[in-house]
Amino acid sequence: MPLTKIDTQNDNAWALWKIEEREDALKSFITSDIPIDITHDKKKLEWYAGRTLVKYLMESLGLTYHGIVKDTFGKPFPVNSSYQLSLSHSYPYVAAYIHASQSIGIDLEQPKSKLVNVAPRIFNKAELASAAGDLTKLCVFWCAKEVLVKVHGKKDLTFAKNLQIEPFLMQNKGEIVGSIIVNDAVEVVPLYYEVHKEFTVVLNKPKK
């Protein structure tokens, strides 16, 4: 398995993986049946790879993988486990993150030029000024907001109104600060990002 990175702690772990296997090889790692509505070849590979990576992470923490289910908001959870889970993929890359108890999020994206066009609709003035048209930095902002949505766990947030990322100095990796704003309540969420050659990845830092 072409594991790009794994970071394992006592109660959480996350990993990156580049898909290089064929579908039949990925199917051999798990027993779950793929949903019939997933028909595109790359989507099938992402589905199998994501579950294989979660299985690998759970076993790295001494846990047994029994599959994945989703709640009414589409948030995934490991079957027969109290662990929290987050998944992301942008072919051929897959990211997974598990935690014993805390709500978590991870997002992986490849920088694409269309992000420049939609940026004014999803980022505030401070975020746009901080990015200064840098596509990779815009991608970090985008991933960070996706992580906040996953941490929140519901579908009632909008990027421009409810999610805020503090301006930051761009590096290959680092920490940034996000906020989830719902009505008058503000939840501050520390985030961590890495910039790789072909993609960026962001996840929230566990609370101590």
C-alpha positions as CSV (number, residue, x, y, z in Angstrom):
1,M,0.0,0.0,0.0
2,P,1.6,3.3,-1.1
3,L,1.2,5.1,2.2
4,T,2.4,8.7,1.8
5,K,2.3,9.6,5.5
6,I,0.9,8.4,8.8
7,D,0.8,10.2,12.1
8,T,-0.3,8.1,15.1
9,Q,-0.9,9.3,18.7
10,N,-2.4,7.6,21.7
11,D,-6.0,8.4,20.8
12,N,-5.9,9.6,17.2
13,A,-4.3,8.9,13.9
14,W,-4.3,10.3,10.4
15,A,-2.8,9.3,7.1
16,L,-2.3,10.1,3.4
17,W,-2.3,7.5,0.7
18,K,-1.8,7.6,-3.1
19,I,-3.9,5.2,-5.0
20,E,-1.8,3.0,-7.3
21,E,-3.6,-0.3,-6.9
22,R,-6.2,-1.8,-9.3
23,E,-9.8,-2.1,-8.2
24,D,-9.5,-5.9,-7.6
25,A,-6.5,-5.4,-5.4
26,L,-8.3,-2.8,-3.2
27,K,-11.4,-5.0,-3.0
28,S,-9.3,-7.8,-1.4
29,F,-8.5,-5.6,1.7
30,I,-12.2,-5.2,2.8
31,T,-15.4,-7.1,2.8
32,S,-17.9,-4.2,2.4
33,D,-20.0,-4.0,-0.8
34,I,-19.7,-0.8,-2.7
35,P,-23.0,1.1,-3.2
36,I,-24.6,0.4,-6.5
37,D,-24.8,4.2,-7.4
38,I,-21.0,4.4,-7.5
39,T,-20.2,3.5,-11.0
40,H,-17.3,5.7,-12.1
41,D,-14.0,3.9,-12.1
42,K,-12.1,6.5,-10.1
43,K,-14.9,6.9,-7.6
44,K,-14.9,3.2,-7.0
45,L,-11.1,3.3,-6.4
46,E,-11.6,6.2,-3.9
47,W,-14.4,4.3,-2.1
48,Y,-12.3,1.2,-1.7
49,A,-9.1,3.1,-0.9
50,G,-10.8,5.2,1.8
51,R,-12.1,2.2,3.6
52,T,-8.8,0.4,3.3
53,L,-7.0,3.4,4.8
54,V,-9.5,3.6,7.7
55,K,-9.0,-0.1,8.4
56,Y,-5.3,0.5,8.4
57,L,-5.6,3.4,10.8
58,M,-7.9,1.6,13.2
59,E,-5.6,-1.4,13.3
60,S,-2.6,0.9,14.0
61,L,-4.4,1.8,17.2
62,G,-5.3,-1.8,18.1
63,L,-8.9,-1.5,16.9
64,T,-11.0,-3.8,14.7
65,Y,-12.5,-2.4,11.5
66,H,-16.2,-3.4,10.9
67,G,-17.1,-1.0,8.1
68,I,-18.4,2.6,7.9
69,V,-21.9,4.0,8.3
70,K,-23.1,7.6,7.8
71,D,-25.6,9.6,9.9
72,T,-28.4,11.7,8.5
73,F,-26.0,14.6,7.7
74,G,-23.7,12.3,5.7
75,K,-21.0,12.2,8.4
76,P,-19.1,8.9,8.5
77,F,-18.6,6.7,11.6
78,P,-16.8,3.4,12.1
79,V,-19.3,0.6,12.7
80,N,-19.4,-0.8,16.3
81,S,-16.9,1.9,17.5
82,S,-17.2,5.1,19.5
83,Y,-14.3,6.6,17.4
84,Q,-14.9,9.7,15.3
85,L,-13.9,9.6,11.6
86,S,-13.3,12.0,8.8
87,L,-12.4,11.1,5.1
88,S,-11.4,13.1,2.1
89,H,-10.2,12.2,-1.4
90,S,-9.1,13.9,-4.6
91,Y,-8.0,11.2,-7.0
92,P,-5.4,9.6,-6.7
93,Y,-5.0,10.8,-3.1
94,V,-7.0,9.8,-0.1
95,A,-6.8,11.1,3.5
96,A,-8.3,9.7,6.7
97,Y,-8.4,10.8,10.3
98,I,-9.8,9.0,13.4
99,H,-10.1,10.2,17.0
100,A,-11.2,8.4,20.2
101,S,-13.8,11.0,21.2
102,Q,-13.5,14.4,19.6
103,S,-15.3,15.7,16.5
104,I,-12.7,15.9,13.7
105,G,-12.3,16.9,10.1
106,I,-9.7,16.4,7.4
107,D,-9.8,17.8,3.8
108,L,-7.5,17.1,0.9
109,E,-7.7,19.1,-2.4
110,Q,-5.6,19.6,-5.5
111,P,-5.2,23.3,-6.4
112,K,-7.5,24.1,-9.4
113,S,-7.8,27.3,-11.3
114,K,-11.6,27.4,-10.9
115,L,-11.0,28.2,-7.2
116,V,-9.8,31.7,-8.2
117,N,-13.2,32.3,-9.9
118,V,-15.4,31.2,-7.0
119,A,-13.1,32.7,-4.3
120,P,-15.0,36.1,-4.0
121,R,-18.2,34.2,-3.1
122,I,-16.7,32.0,-0.4
123,F,-13.9,34.0,1.2
124,N,-14.1,37.3,3.1
125,K,-12.1,40.3,2.4
126,A,-9.4,39.5,4.9
127,E,-9.0,36.0,3.6
128,L,-8.8,37.2,0.0
129,A,-6.2,39.8,0.9
130,S,-4.2,37.2,2.7
131,A,-4.3,34.8,-0.2
132,A,-3.4,37.6,-2.7
133,G,-4.4,35.4,-5.7
134,D,-2.0,32.6,-4.7
135,L,-3.8,29.4,-5.8
136,T,-2.1,27.2,-3.3
137,K,-2.9,29.5,-0.4
138,L,-6.5,29.7,-1.6
139,C,-6.6,25.9,-1.6
140,V,-5.5,25.9,2.0
141,F,-8.3,28.4,2.9
142,W,-10.7,26.2,1.1
143,C,-9.6,23.0,2.8
144,A,-9.7,24.7,6.2
145,K,-13.3,25.8,5.7
146,E,-14.2,22.2,4.6
147,V,-12.6,20.9,7.8
148,L,-14.8,23.3,9.9
149,V,-17.9,22.0,8.2
150,K,-16.9,18.5,9.0
151,V,-16.1,19.4,12.6
152,H,-19.5,21.0,12.9
153,G,-21.1,17.9,11.5
154,K,-24.2,19.4,10.0
155,K,-25.2,20.9,6.7
156,D,-26.4,24.3,7.9
157,L,-23.2,26.3,7.4
158,T,-22.2,28.5,4.4
159,F,-18.5,29.2,3.6
160,A,-18.9,33.0,3.5
161,K,-21.2,33.6,6.4
162,N,-20.4,31.0,9.1
163,L,-16.8,30.0,8.5
164,Q,-13.8,32.3,9.1
165,I,-10.1,31.6,8.7
166,E,-7.5,34.0,10.2
167,P,-4.9,35.3,7.8
168,F,-1.6,33.5,8.0
169,L,1.9,33.4,6.6
170,M,2.1,30.7,3.9
171,Q,4.7,28.0,4.6
172,N,5.1,24.3,3.6
173,K,3.2,23.4,6.8
174,G,1.9,25.2,9.8
175,E,-0.9,26.1,12.1
176,I,-3.9,28.4,11.4
177,V,-7.0,29.4,13.3
178,G,-10.6,28.8,12.1
179,S,-13.9,29.9,13.6
180,I,-17.4,28.4,13.3
181,I,-19.9,31.2,13.7
182,V,-23.6,30.3,14.3
183,N,-25.9,33.0,15.4
184,D,-24.0,34.7,18.3
185,A,-21.9,31.7,19.2
186,V,-18.3,31.4,18.0
187,E,-16.3,28.2,18.2
188,V,-12.6,28.6,17.7
189,V,-10.9,25.6,16.0
190,P,-7.1,25.3,15.8
191,L,-6.1,23.8,12.4
192,Y,-2.9,22.3,10.9
193,Y,-2.0,22.3,7.2
194,E,0.6,20.7,4.9
195,V,1.4,21.7,1.3
196,H,2.5,18.9,-0.9
197,K,3.6,19.0,-4.5
198,E,0.3,18.0,-5.9
199,F,-2.2,18.8,-3.1
200,T,-2.8,20.4,0.2
201,V,-4.3,18.8,3.3
202,V,-5.8,20.5,6.4
203,L,-7.1,18.9,9.7
204,N,-8.2,20.2,13.0
205,K,-5.9,19.8,16.0
206,P,-7.3,17.7,18.9
207,K,-8.2,19.5,22.0
208,K,-5.9,18.8,25.0
